[in-house]
Amino acid sequence: MDLKGRAPHTHAWAVYLFECNDGRVYTGIARDPEQRYAQHCAGTGAKFTRANPPTRLLGWTWVESRSAALKLEIAWKRLPRAARIEALNAQCSPDHLSHRER
């Protein structure tokens, strides 16, 4: 598990989740999920998060490419809130390169 959140290789992308102040879970992709979360918090992220500011970064999982990240993001966005969090937690096992906030 990559506890510092650094990409396992130069082409890796992260699919991340965070909770918004209205309780919804936002899903996105980034090369640096912590920096992207900071952008959302500062109001310079997505339009959705300017109206629903983030309150907590739930974590992220690394995938091998931008294409894989986009596919996983779409799949997770189709899931209900609880299932998205479950999917992230399933990726946060010792044999996956993921990071979850504690």
OpenMM code with the backbone's topology and positions (N, CA, C; nanometers):
from openmm import Vec3, app, unit

residues = "MET ASP LEU LYS GLY ARG ALA PRO HIS THR HIS ALA TRP ALA VAL TYR LEU PHE GLU CYS ASN ASP GLY ARG VAL TYR THR GLY ILE ALA ARG ASP PRO GLU GLN ARG TYR ALA GLN HIS CYS ALA GLY THR GLY ALA LYS PHE THR ARG ALA ASN PRO PRO THR ARG LEU LEU GLY TRP THR TRP VAL GLU SER ARG SER ALA ALA LEU LYS LEU GLU ILE ALA TRP LYS ARG LEU PRO ARG ALA ALA ARG ILE GLU ALA LEU ASN ALA GLN CYS SER PRO ASP HIS LEU SER HIS ARG GLU ARG".split()
positions = [
    Vec3(0.0845, -0.1173, 0.0000),
    Vec3(0.0000, 0.0000, 0.0000),
    Vec3(0.0891, 0.1237, 0.0000),
    Vec3(0.0535, 0.2225, -0.0773),
    Vec3(0.1324, 0.3434, -0.0898),
    Vec3(0.0750, 0.4490, 0.0041),
    Vec3(0.1289, 0.4580, 0.1244),
    Vec3(0.0719, 0.5467, 0.2252),
    Vec3(0.0990, 0.6931, 0.2002),
    Vec3(0.1992, 0.7265, 0.1229),
    Vec3(0.2263, 0.8661, 0.0929),
    Vec3(0.1453, 0.9150, -0.0248),
    Vec3(0.0785, 0.8263, -0.0927),
    Vec3(-0.0075, 0.8665, -0.2016),
    Vec3(0.0647, 0.8922, -0.3325),
    Vec3(0.1923, 0.8596, -0.3400),
    Vec3(0.2675, 0.8816, -0.4638),
    Vec3(0.2321, 0.7753, -0.5673),
    Vec3(0.2331, 0.8170, -0.6913),
    Vec3(0.2014, 0.7252, -0.8003),
    Vec3(0.3034, 0.6119, -0.8057),
    Vec3(0.2581, 0.4901, -0.8297),
    Vec3(0.3495, 0.3762, -0.8362),
    Vec3(0.4415, 0.3810, -0.9587),
    Vec3(0.4011, 0.4522, -1.0635),
    Vec3(0.4861, 0.4728, -1.1810),
    Vec3(0.4415, 0.6003, -1.2530),
    Vec3(0.5182, 0.6468, -1.3467),
    Vec3(0.4950, 0.7777, -1.4080),
    Vec3(0.3673, 0.7882, -1.4903),
    Vec3(0.3118, 0.6775, -1.5351),
    Vec3(0.1906, 0.6826, -1.6165),
    Vec3(0.0637, 0.6586, -1.5352),
    Vec3(0.0765, 0.6385, -1.4064),
    Vec3(-0.0389, 0.6053, -1.3212),
    Vec3(-0.1309, 0.7249, -1.3009),
    Vec3(-0.2577, 0.6955, -1.2891),
    Vec3(-0.3612, 0.7939, -1.2555),
    Vec3(-0.4379, 0.7397, -1.1357),
    Vec3(-0.4955, 0.8304, -1.0590),
    Vec3(-0.5742, 0.7922, -0.9422),
    Vec3(-0.7214, 0.8198, -0.9663),
    Vec3(-0.8049, 0.7315, -0.9158),
    Vec3(-0.9486, 0.7565, -0.9069),
    Vec3(-0.9730, 0.7830, -0.7597),
    Vec3(-1.0294, 0.9003, -0.7288),
    Vec3(-1.0443, 0.9414, -0.5894),
    Vec3(-1.1901, 0.9664, -0.5534),
    Vec3(-1.2163, 0.9585, -0.4237),
    Vec3(-1.3487, 0.9886, -0.3691),
    Vec3(-1.3341, 1.0876, -0.2560),
    Vec3(-1.4265, 1.1837, -0.2482),
    Vec3(-1.4366, 1.2655, -0.1287),
    Vec3(-1.5823, 1.2956, -0.1004),
    Vec3(-1.6058, 1.3261, 0.0241),
    Vec3(-1.7407, 1.3562, 0.0698),
    Vec3(-1.7622, 1.5063, 0.0645),
    Vec3(-1.8798, 1.5472, 0.0208),
    Vec3(-1.9146, 1.6890, 0.0136),
    Vec3(-1.9994, 1.7284, 0.1340),
    Vec3(-2.0146, 1.8597, 0.1535),
    Vec3(-2.0867, 1.9078, 0.2717),
    Vec3(-2.2336, 1.8670, 0.2728),
    Vec3(-2.2889, 1.8272, 0.1601),
    Vec3(-2.4278, 1.7813, 0.1560),
    Vec3(-2.4387, 1.6302, 0.1735),
    Vec3(-2.3241, 1.5625, 0.1980),
    Vec3(-2.3237, 1.4184, 0.2208),
    Vec3(-2.3000, 1.3343, 0.0973),
    Vec3(-2.3051, 1.3963, -0.0212),
    Vec3(-2.2799, 1.3199, -0.1431),
    Vec3(-2.1317, 1.2894, -0.1572),
    Vec3(-2.1023, 1.1847, -0.2338),
    Vec3(-1.9642, 1.1440, -0.2592),
    Vec3(-1.9283, 1.1829, -0.4023),
    Vec3(-1.8206, 1.2588, -0.4160),
    Vec3(-1.7712, 1.3024, -0.5464),
    Vec3(-1.6629, 1.2055, -0.5917),
    Vec3(-1.6642, 1.1703, -0.7188),
    Vec3(-1.5658, 1.0805, -0.7778),
    Vec3(-1.4943, 1.1534, -0.8907),
    Vec3(-1.3617, 1.1439, -0.8936),
    Vec3(-1.2855, 1.2081, -0.9994),
    Vec3(-1.1554, 1.1351, -1.0250),
    Vec3(-1.0777, 1.1867, -1.1214),
    Vec3(-0.9474, 1.1295, -1.1519),
    Vec3(-0.8423, 1.2393, -1.1472),
    Vec3(-0.7185, 1.2013, -1.1170),
    Vec3(-0.6087, 1.2975, -1.1118),
    Vec3(-0.4756, 1.2249, -1.1117),
    Vec3(-0.3719, 1.2958, -1.1499),
    Vec3(-0.2364, 1.2430, -1.1377),
    Vec3(-0.1870, 1.2590, -0.9944),
    Vec3(-0.2347, 1.3638, -0.9269),
    Vec3(-0.1985, 1.3905, -0.7870),
    Vec3(-0.3280, 1.4160, -0.7103),
    Vec3(-0.3873, 1.3124, -0.6505),
    Vec3(-0.5190, 1.3279, -0.5876),
    Vec3(-0.5209, 1.4255, -0.4702),
    Vec3(-0.4129, 1.4351, -0.3945),
    Vec3(-0.4116, 1.5295, -0.2822),
    Vec3(-0.4129, 1.6735, -0.3321),
    Vec3(-0.3369, 1.7008, -0.4371),
    Vec3(-0.3360, 1.8352, -0.4955),
    Vec3(-0.4725, 1.8674, -0.5561),
    Vec3(-0.5331, 1.7709, -0.6233),
    Vec3(-0.6647, 1.7932, -0.6846),
    Vec3(-0.7702, 1.8198, -0.5778),
    Vec3(-0.7632, 1.7475, -0.4673),
    Vec3(-0.8559, 1.7709, -0.3560),
    Vec3(-0.8401, 1.9133, -0.3041),
    Vec3(-0.7152, 1.9592, -0.2906),
    Vec3(-0.6888, 2.0963, -0.2448),
    Vec3(-0.7501, 2.1976, -0.3415),
    Vec3(-0.7438, 2.1698, -0.4712),
    Vec3(-0.8050, 2.2590, -0.5696),
    Vec3(-0.9566, 2.2642, -0.5504),
    Vec3(-1.0184, 2.1485, -0.5290),
    Vec3(-1.1629, 2.1458, -0.5039),
    Vec3(-1.1965, 2.2268, -0.3785),
    Vec3(-1.1168, 2.2097, -0.2735),
    Vec3(-1.1400, 2.2832, -0.1472),
    Vec3(-1.1257, 2.4339, -0.1662),
    Vec3(-1.0356, 2.4737, -0.2547),
    Vec3(-1.0110, 2.6158, -0.2804),
    Vec3(-1.1140, 2.6770, -0.3750),
    Vec3(-1.2043, 2.5941, -0.4269),
    Vec3(-1.3068, 2.6453, -0.5174),
    Vec3(-1.2619, 2.6536, -0.6621),
    Vec3(-1.1488, 2.5919, -0.6953),
    Vec3(-1.0987, 2.5950, -0.8330),
    Vec3(-1.1097, 2.4588, -0.9004),
    Vec3(-1.1874, 2.3693, -0.8419),
    Vec3(-1.2089, 2.2368, -0.9010),
    Vec3(-1.3311, 2.2394, -0.9904),
    Vec3(-1.4085, 2.1360, -0.9857),
    Vec3(-1.5284, 2.1223, -1.0685),
    Vec3(-1.6399, 2.2169, -1.0240),
    Vec3(-1.7289, 2.2467, -1.1160),
    Vec3(-1.8441, 2.3329, -1.0867),
    Vec3(-1.9274, 2.2743, -0.9711),
    Vec3(-1.9427, 2.1423, -0.9716),
    Vec3(-2.0203, 2.0751, -0.8667),
    Vec3(-1.9639, 2.1048, -0.7281),
    Vec3(-1.8317, 2.1027, -0.7152),
    Vec3(-1.7724, 2.1201, -0.5822),
    Vec3(-1.7661, 2.2668, -0.5393),
    Vec3(-1.7854, 2.3586, -0.6330),
    Vec3(-1.7964, 2.4994, -0.5911),
    Vec3(-1.9300, 2.5196, -0.5182),
    Vec3(-2.0328, 2.4472, -0.5605),
    Vec3(-2.1640, 2.4558, -0.4962),
    Vec3(-2.1762, 2.3619, -0.3767),
    Vec3(-2.0972, 2.2543, -0.3759),
    Vec3(-2.0998, 2.1530, -0.2699),
    Vec3(-1.9567, 2.1273, -0.2246),
    Vec3(-1.8998, 2.2148, -0.1430),
    Vec3(-1.7591, 2.2016, -0.1057),
    Vec3(-1.7270, 2.0683, -0.0392),
    Vec3(-1.6070, 2.0182, -0.0659),
    Vec3(-1.5650, 1.8924, -0.0034),
    Vec3(-1.5371, 1.9096, 0.1454),
    Vec3(-1.5653, 1.8037, 0.2206),
    Vec3(-1.5388, 1.8064, 0.3648),
    Vec3(-1.4347, 1.7040, 0.4063),
    Vec3(-1.4188, 1.5980, 0.3245),
    Vec3(-1.3269, 1.4913, 0.3657),
    Vec3(-1.2858, 1.4091, 0.2444),
    Vec3(-1.1542, 1.3932, 0.2278),
    Vec3(-1.1012, 1.3060, 0.1238),
    Vec3(-1.1106, 1.1629, 0.1753),
    Vec3(-1.1861, 1.0800, 0.1041),
    Vec3(-1.2063, 0.9419, 0.1480),
    Vec3(-1.0905, 0.8519, 0.1070),
    Vec3(-1.0267, 0.8812, -0.0051),
    Vec3(-0.9126, 0.8033, -0.0502),
    Vec3(-0.9097, 0.7909, -0.2005),
    Vec3(-0.8142, 0.7103, -0.2483),
    Vec3(-0.8001, 0.6898, -0.3914),
    Vec3(-0.7344, 0.5561, -0.4189),
    Vec3(-0.7444, 0.5161, -0.5439),
    Vec3(-0.6758, 0.3968, -0.5903),
    Vec3(-0.6037, 0.4298, -0.7196),
    Vec3(-0.4856, 0.3731, -0.7376),
    Vec3(-0.4058, 0.3968, -0.8578),
    Vec3(-0.4416, 0.2960, -0.9652),
    Vec3(-0.4451, 0.3425, -1.0896),
    Vec3(-0.4615, 0.2551, -1.2061),
    Vec3(-0.3506, 0.2880, -1.3059),
    Vec3(-0.3338, 0.2021, -1.4042),
    Vec3(-0.2157, 0.2101, -1.4894),
    Vec3(-0.2158, 0.3225, -1.5924),
    Vec3(-0.3322, 0.3824, -1.6234),
    Vec3(-0.3357, 0.4845, -1.7290),
    Vec3(-0.4563, 0.5766, -1.7112),
    Vec3(-0.4555, 0.6861, -1.7860),
    Vec3(-0.5693, 0.7787, -1.7843),
    Vec3(-0.6952, 0.7078, -1.8354),
    Vec3(-0.6787, 0.6276, -1.9386),
    Vec3(-0.7918, 0.5541, -1.9942),
    Vec3(-0.8544, 0.4625, -1.8893),
    Vec3(-0.7719, 0.3891, -1.8164),
    Vec3(-0.8228, 0.3001, -1.7115),
    Vec3(-0.8904, 0.3807, -1.6012),
    Vec3(-0.8352, 0.4972, -1.5699),
    Vec3(-0.8947, 0.5831, -1.4663),
    Vec3(-1.0325, 0.6320, -1.5092),
    Vec3(-1.0444, 0.6749, -1.6340),
    Vec3(-1.1741, 0.7216, -1.6835),
    Vec3(-1.2783, 0.6101, -1.6811),
    Vec3(-1.2380, 0.4904, -1.7185),
    Vec3(-1.3312, 0.3770, -1.7177),
    Vec3(-1.3765, 0.3430, -1.5764),
    Vec3(-1.2825, 0.3434, -1.4815),
    Vec3(-1.3187, 0.3132, -1.3433),
    Vec3(-1.4041, 0.4246, -1.2834),
    Vec3(-1.3711, 0.5491, -1.3165),
    Vec3(-1.4515, 0.6625, -1.2684),
    Vec3(-1.5964, 0.6491, -1.3148),
    Vec3(-1.6163, 0.6179, -1.4407),
    Vec3(-1.7522, 0.6013, -1.4944),
    Vec3(-1.8240, 0.4872, -1.4234),
    Vec3(-1.7545, 0.3761, -1.4044),
    Vec3(-1.8153, 0.2606, -1.3371),
    Vec3(-1.8557, 0.2975, -1.1948),
    Vec3(-1.7674, 0.3660, -1.1218),
    Vec3(-1.7982, 0.4027, -0.9837),
    Vec3(-1.9096, 0.5059, -0.9764),
    Vec3(-1.9165, 0.5977, -1.0727),
    Vec3(-2.0221, 0.6998, -1.0712),
    Vec3(-2.1600, 0.6376, -1.0911),
    Vec3(-2.1655, 0.5200, -1.1487),
    Vec3(-2.2940, 0.4508, -1.1674),
    Vec3(-2.3426, 0.3839, -1.0389),
    Vec3(-2.2552, 0.3740, -0.9402),
    Vec3(-2.2890, 0.3072, -0.8143),
    Vec3(-2.3511, 0.4051, -0.7146),
    Vec3(-2.4358, 0.3552, -0.6252),
    Vec3(-2.4845, 0.4404, -0.5167),
    Vec3(-2.3705, 0.4738, -0.4199),
    Vec3(-2.3921, 0.5724, -0.3362),
    Vec3(-2.2907, 0.6236, -0.2432),
    Vec3(-2.2187, 0.5122, -0.1657),
    Vec3(-2.2951, 0.4292, -0.0977),
    Vec3(-2.2361, 0.3239, -0.0137),
    Vec3(-2.1525, 0.2266, -0.0961),
    Vec3(-2.1990, 0.1937, -0.2153),
    Vec3(-2.1264, 0.0998, -0.3008),
    Vec3(-1.9955, 0.1607, -0.3518),
    Vec3(-1.9939, 0.2917, -0.3762),
    Vec3(-1.8687, 0.3580, -0.4168),
    Vec3(-1.7647, 0.3476, -0.3063),
    Vec3(-1.8073, 0.3750, -0.1848),
    Vec3(-1.7151, 0.3692, -0.0712),
    Vec3(-1.6674, 0.2261, -0.0510),
    Vec3(-1.7575, 0.1306, -0.0656),
    Vec3(-1.7206, -0.0108, -0.0564),
    Vec3(-1.6182, -0.0494, -0.1627),
    Vec3(-1.6388, -0.0002, -0.2843),
    Vec3(-1.5457, -0.0296, -0.3937),
    Vec3(-1.4072, 0.0260, -0.3627),
    Vec3(-1.4017, 0.1465, -0.3090),
    Vec3(-1.2725, 0.2049, -0.2706),
    Vec3(-1.2081, 0.1224, -0.1602),
    Vec3(-1.2851, 0.0872, -0.0592),
    Vec3(-1.2310, 0.0080, 0.0517),
    Vec3(-1.1794, -0.1269, 0.0037),
    Vec3(-1.2465, -0.1865, -0.0945),
    Vec3(-1.2012, -0.3144, -0.1494),
    Vec3(-1.0662, -0.2979, -0.2194),
    Vec3(-1.0426, -0.1822, -0.2784),
    Vec3(-0.9154, -0.1552, -0.3448),
    Vec3(-0.8044, -0.1247, -0.2453),
    Vec3(-0.8385, -0.0949, -0.1213),
    Vec3(-0.7400, -0.0565, -0.0196),
    Vec3(-0.6882, -0.1756, 0.0593),
    Vec3(-0.6789, -0.2891, -0.0043),
    Vec3(-0.6199, -0.4055, 0.0602),
    Vec3(-0.4688, -0.4026, 0.0360),
    Vec3(-0.3900, -0.4768, 0.1140),
    Vec3(-0.2437, -0.4725, 0.1005),
    Vec3(-0.1899, -0.5073, -0.0382),
    Vec3(-0.2672, -0.5792, -0.1178),
    Vec3(-0.2168, -0.6159, -0.2500),
    Vec3(-0.2557, -0.5153, -0.3585),
    Vec3(-0.3160, -0.4030, -0.3205),
    Vec3(-0.3490, -0.2973, -0.4154),
    Vec3(-0.2744, -0.1705, -0.3755),
    Vec3(-0.2405, -0.0889, -0.4741),
    Vec3(-0.1738, 0.0382, -0.4474),
    Vec3(-0.2806, 0.1455, -0.4328),
    Vec3(-0.3257, 0.1686, -0.3118),
    Vec3(-0.4317, 0.2629, -0.2838),
    Vec3(-0.4022, 0.3384, -0.1555),
    Vec3(-0.4801, 0.4411, -0.1337),
    Vec3(-0.4665, 0.5189, -0.0103),
    Vec3(-0.6064, 0.5537, 0.0392),
    Vec3(-0.6253, 0.5339, 0.1677),
    Vec3(-0.7535, 0.5681, 0.2292),
    Vec3(-0.7254, 0.6536, 0.3503),
    Vec3(-0.8019, 0.7613, 0.3650),
    Vec3(-0.7900, 0.8462, 0.4820),
    Vec3(-0.8433, 0.7704, 0.6038),
    Vec3(-0.7810, 0.7885, 0.7139),
    Vec3(-0.8247, 0.7209, 0.8355),
    Vec3(-0.8874, 0.8184, 0.9306),
] * unit.nanometer
topology = app.Topology()
chain = topology.addChain("A")
for resn in residues:
    res = topology.addResidue(resn, chain)
    for name in ("N", "CA", "C"):
        topology.addAtom(name, app.Element.getBySymbol(name[0]), res)
